[in-house]
Every structure is written in structure tokens, then in C-alpha cells.
């Protein structure tokens, strides 16, 4: 078959001959060390930082509370009917919130009815006592007259027969004894009436005092500011703020706070894995979500010893308090913060990205560039953070290491550390020496260890990790 000639035929053939070998060469070079992503070993200050989100609050504040003696009025749950907007600046005595009075009003009506009943019983007891004592006095008067009659009869029986005289004496003695007994009974009835009056009087006083307590509690349903300040809502157990419609209890009657904005702290919650790294006194870098350009410093002031389950959290967390060292008038309670707690630091350390360290048989290795090729270099690792790991031995500042293992690494030379006890496994899986291999420190649970300085001396950490 004859190929038609044109002026483009020869140039196209030449281009094809050049492109195909070039593509083949590029495909071969894609597996060569020159195309691998590398990074240089860095030297400088290495820090282990625990980063969490927090919330600002005032260290000192005044609580705005409902009636403190609501339990005495048997008002245990109260609903907030209205409250001033959060952030309102109030003066001492200004109304901050109103509580719903429907429940306490029903309780007052019940107590008032009980008071009326007690007063009626008191009046009834008073009338009964008056009637009974009046009758007892009348009976004694009658007995006195009967005694006088018996006395006259006794005197007149002097001239009668002895039996008649004796009968007159007996009648007189009976009348005298009956009068004495009536007087004793009258005294007892008087004491009984007084005891009854004290009993019903105590019921009246109890009901009256309870009504006064209920009235005072009702007055406390209008909640006023105890001092000047800015109203900040408080949070319930589930993290929601108490607003209109929320419930307050007699055990926790706080509806808002008036914070002292001159001294602030941020409250954050750290997971149980990282909390052991944090100790009181650790330095903290604080940024505000509302103003990322503003950087504040602080120190850890308290670390909770007991974990808790927070809403929307899968694991237990521990509360950590961080005092803000700078006074700033723009800070407001409730602002979200990003807190970076520096738990450990090494001066003048060598470190590489975590991706560069590739364990093999529990021995950490890196693939280091050596001229145009690579060598498999054993390293000794130290402290780690979320992104990088300290290299104590095996690398020098400026060395280049790859971030991913090459595909064809069987023929790459392996360089062991001097004095390393790690021995490679043979085909059967046994080691030539029964020596425990050097483990790679895990990223989150490793106990930080100081890195070696260029002179060979171990650098001292600037802080001590939490045991």
C-alpha cells in the first residue's frame, strides 16, 4: 500500500519518535528518588501542645438569685417569666427578672385558709374554756352554800339525839370535802384550758408565720440586682442558658451573674488521654474566635481530678482552668477561645514530620536522601506532638527525608545506629539476638524525653510533663 506524501508526514514521524521514548523515560523516573516528596530535618525549639476550645468567664462575680428561703414556702421549682437581655448593664436595685407567681399564689391561698381555720379553733377553744370554768365556779358557789347549810344543821343538832348529831356531822364533812375537791378540780380545769389555748395558739402562730414567709417569698419573685454590673446568664446542667421559660430550683436559685471583668479565666475540657500531660503552671496561648488576631497568654490554675461526661462528648473529659494574664476591656464572659497548653518543650532539638518515620519490625526508620539515591536510616525518636517527632540520633540538621516509603525499597541500603540492639529478623521471623527492640514513641501517650543537642549533651525541658 502506498502511503500518501504530504508536507506534514515527515515532521509527524519525527515527533512520534521523540514523544514515545520521552514518555517511557518519564514513567521510569516516576519511581526514582528524585520524584519523591522530601522535607528537611528542622532544628529549633520543639513544643508539645494540647489544643482545646474553651469559654471565658469572670473569676469573681456576684450572683443574681431568686428568693433564698423558697423551701420554707414549699416552692421548690420556679419558672422565669421574664428576664432582661443578656449584656444589659444594670444598677443596684434594678429589676433583673420576674418569676411566675401562679404556683406561689395558690400556696398562699392554701396557707391563708389554714390560718383562718387555726384562728377559728383558737376562738372555739377560748369559748369552751370560758364556759367550762364559769360552770365550775358556779358549782363551787353552790357547794359553799351547801356547806354553810350543813354547818347550821350540825350546830342545831347539839340538842338532838346522838345519832342525829352524828348524821349532821357526817353531812357537814361530806360537803366540806366536796368543796375542797371542786376547788382542786377548778384549778386543774384552768390549767387544762390554758394548755388547750397554748396548743391552738401555736397553730395560729405557725400558720401566721408561714403566711409571712410566703409573702416574703412572693416579694422575692421580683429579682433585683444586688450591685452594679453587666447581666450574664448562667447555664443549666445541660449547657443551655437560663432564659425566660427556664426553671430554677430552691437549691440553685441563681438566674444570672454580675461578673467582675477586670480578671478573667477560660474554662476548657481536655480528654482523658491528654489531661495527664497538663499540670498547674503550664503556659497557655489563648486566641479568641471573635478576634483571631488577638493573642493572650495565661497559665493553668487548676486541673480536675475527676472526669465528667459532657453533652455531645463521646469520652470523659476533665475541666481545666486557665487564668488570663492580661486585663482587656474587650473580653466578655461566654466568648469562645482556642487554648494551646504547652505541656513540654525541648530547646535546640532536631525534628521531622511524623510521616517521615516508618517503623519496621518495631524499629523506626527514615528514608534519607544520599546524593541522587536514598538510604534506609535507623533513628532514635523522642517526644512527639500532633505533627512532628524529635529525632535524638540518626539525622543531622539539613538532611532530606522522604514523606512516603518508595515503592522499590528492597535494594536500598540500610544504615544502623552505632550500638543499636535492634537486629533484623531472618526469614523464619527469629532475631539473631534476644534484645528488646527500640520502640517508636506513640504520638499521644509517649512520655516526653529531652532531645540531644548538637554538642551531644541532653537539652533540659522547660516544663515537666504531668505524671
CORLINSUL-V465433 format. One record per backbone hydrogen bond with DSSP energy under -0.5 kcal/mol. CO is the residue of the C=O (numbers start at 0). NH is the residue of the N-H. If there is no record, write none. Layout:
BEGIN
CO_NH + CO_NH
END
This chain:
BEGIN
0_2 + 1_3 + 5_8 + 5_9 + 7_11 + 8_12 + 9_13 + 10_14 + 11_15 + 12_16 + 13_17 + 14_18 + 15_19 + 16_20 + 17_21 + 18_22 + 19_23 + 20_24 + 21_25 + 22_26 + 23_27 + 24_28 + 25_29 + 27_30 + 28_31 + 31_34 + 32_35 + 36_402 + 38_400 + 40_397 + 41_350 + 43_348 + 45_345 + 46_48 + 47_342 + 47_343 + 48_50 + 49_340 + 51_338 + 52_268 + 53_336 + 54_266 + 55_333 + 56_264 + 59_259 + 61_257 + 62_64 + 63_254 + 63_255 + 66_69 + 68_71 + 68_72 + 69_74 + 70_73 + 73_75 + 75_249 + 77_247 + 78_80 + 78_99 + 79_244 + 81_97 + 84_87 + 87_89 + 87_230 + 89_228 + 90_93 + 93_224 + 95_83 + 96_222 + 97_80 + 97_81 + 100_104 + 101_105 + 102_106 + 103_107 + 104_108 + 105_109 + 106_110 + 107_111 + 108_112 + 109_113 + 110_114 + 111_115 + 112_116 + 113_117 + 114_118 + 115_119 + 116_120 + 117_121 + 118_122 + 119_123 + 120_124 + 121_125 + 122_126 + 123_127 + 124_128 + 125_129 + 126_130 + 127_131 + 128_132 + 129_133 + 130_134 + 131_135 + 132_136 + 133_137 + 134_138 + 135_139 + 136_140 + 137_141 + 138_142 + 139_143 + 140_144 + 141_145 + 142_146 + 143_147 + 144_148 + 145_149 + 146_150 + 147_151 + 148_152 + 149_153 + 150_154 + 151_155 + 152_156 + 154_157 + 155_158 + 156_159 + 160_164 + 161_165 + 162_166 + 163_167 + 164_168 + 165_169 + 166_170 + 167_171 + 168_172 + 169_173 + 170_174 + 171_175 + 172_176 + 173_177 + 174_178 + 175_179 + 176_180 + 177_181 + 178_182 + 179_183 + 180_184 + 181_185 + 182_186 + 183_187 + 184_188 + 185_189 + 186_190 + 187_191 + 188_192 + 189_193 + 190_194 + 191_195 + 192_196 + 193_197 + 194_198 + 195_199 + 196_200 + 197_201 + 198_202 + 199_203 + 200_204 + 201_205 + 202_206 + 203_207 + 204_208 + 205_209 + 206_210 + 207_211 + 208_212 + 209_213 + 210_214 + 211_215 + 212_216 + 213_217 + 214_218 + 215_219 + 217_220 + 218_221 + 220_98 + 220_222 + 222_95 + 222_96 + 224_92 + 228_89 + 229_258 + 230_86 + 231_256 + 233_241 + 235_238 + 239_235 + 240_242 + 242_245 + 245_79 + 247_77 + 251_248 + 252_65 + 254_233 + 255_63 + 256_231 + 256_258 + 257_61 + 258_260 + 259_262 + 262_58 + 262_59 + 263_323 + 264_56 + 265_267 + 265_321 + 266_54 + 267_319 + 269_317 + 270_273 + 270_274 + 273_276 + 274_277 + 276_465 + 278_281 + 281_299 + 282_341 + 283_297 + 284_339 + 285_295 + 286_337 + 290_287 + 290_293 + 292_294 + 293_287 + 295_285 + 296_324 + 296_325 + 297_283 + 298_322 + 299_280 + 301_320 + 307_309 + 307_316 + 309_312 + 315_271 + 316_307 + 317_269 + 318_303 + 319_267 + 320_300 + 320_301 + 321_265 + 322_298 + 322_324 + 325_327 + 327_330 + 331_334 + 334_55 + 335_288 + 336_53 + 336_338 + 337_286 + 338_51 + 338_340 + 339_284 + 339_341 + 340_49 + 340_342 + 343_47 + 344_461 + 345_45 + 345_348 + 348_43 + 349_390 + 350_41 + 351_388 + 352_355 + 353_356 + 355_357 + 356_358 + 357_364 + 359_362 + 362_359 + 363_378 + 364_357 + 365_367 + 365_376 + 366_401 + 367_374 + 369_372 + 372_369 + 373_412 + 374_367 + 374_376 + 375_377 + 375_414 + 376_365 + 378_380 + 379_391 + 379_392 + 382_389 + 386_353 + 387_384 + 388_351 + 389_381 + 389_391 + 392_379 + 395_398 + 398_40 + 399_368 + 400_38 + 406_408 + 408_411 + 412_375 + 413_415 + 414_377 + 416_419 + 423_431 + 425_428 + 429_425 + 432_434 + 436_438 + 438_440 + 441_445 + 445_447 + 448_382 + 450_458 + 452_455 + 456_452
END
